[in-house]
Amino acid sequence: MKVFVTGATGFVGTAVVQELLGAGHQVLGLARSEKSANKLIAAGAEAHQGDLNDFESLKSGASASDAVIHLGFVHDFTRFEEMCQLDEKVIETIGEALMGTDKPLLITSGTALFSKDGITTEEDLNANNPHPRIATENAADAVAAKGIKVAVIRLSPSVHGKGDIIGFVPTSIHIAREKGISAIINDGNNFWPAVHRLDAAKLYRLALEKPFESGTRYHAVAEQGIPFKDIATFIAERLQIPVVSLTNDEAAGHFGWFAHFAKLNNLTSSEKTKAALNWEPQHSTLLEDLQGDIYFPELQ
């Protein structure tokens, strides 16, 4: 099938494009610049000019394709709530273009919406969640209610692998370098799920190819929870700096906007996803990637 992909030149998007092409699908990738368009063409995909603020380009891309994978998101955390509201409008716009068709739409969210004690499952929903990113899932449900075939893929807080330069792990490393300490909050016994980008890409393809009930949630989670203190300790060892435990008040000054994620407690299951899609992660774990040259190339 021909698949319209937003975020097609991003960290996860490039892997999804290659996964789709490798399985015999055609890809129409949203490209906001000539550089992005050339990257898509070189990969074997077709470029569609536009961006997430160009609603007409989104409609035409969706209309010209057999399915849509929405991966694009503006990662400007200084305007995070505004970007979440934009994502809501993007989903509404794509939904309008798919109205009256049976074309599948995969929308990207995150397991980090659920920071709590206990394990988050694919069945967890919380329309009144105060986290701004819930706008994405609420928009997906609104589109599904109109008869459009929608599934939500929740990515782990850490989607790791080669090319990860702006994710949670590189952000943690950058702050540790800058501050000279690798910090945890309180005891650091909060959990981050993780998934390798190539395993996540395969999940998108499998979800696209298999019929699903509209409103379905899938979890791109290979490791259901790595203690944050283990990640911080590993970073400290690689950078040869101390691990320091901070209070919540101290963490706000140390981490800034990232404090919310540093204390995220997001133990998450993907058992239902694995069973439904016959998805089995096969690539390296987060700590294995931290041991290589992906995140610390200068130390190799």
Secondary structure by P-SEA (a helix, b strand, c coil): cbbbbcccccaaaaaaaaaaaaabbbbbbbbccaaaaaaaaaacbbbbbbcccaaaaaaaaaaaccbbbcccccccccaaaaaaaaaaaaaaaaaaaaccccbbbbbbbccccccccccccccccccccccccaaaaaaaaaaaaaccbbbbbbbccccccccccccaaaaaaaaaaaaccccccccccbbbbbbcaaaaaaaaaaaaacccccbbbbbccccccccaaaaaaaaaaaacbbbbbbcaaaaaaacccccccccccccccaaaaaaacccccccccaaaaaaccccccccc
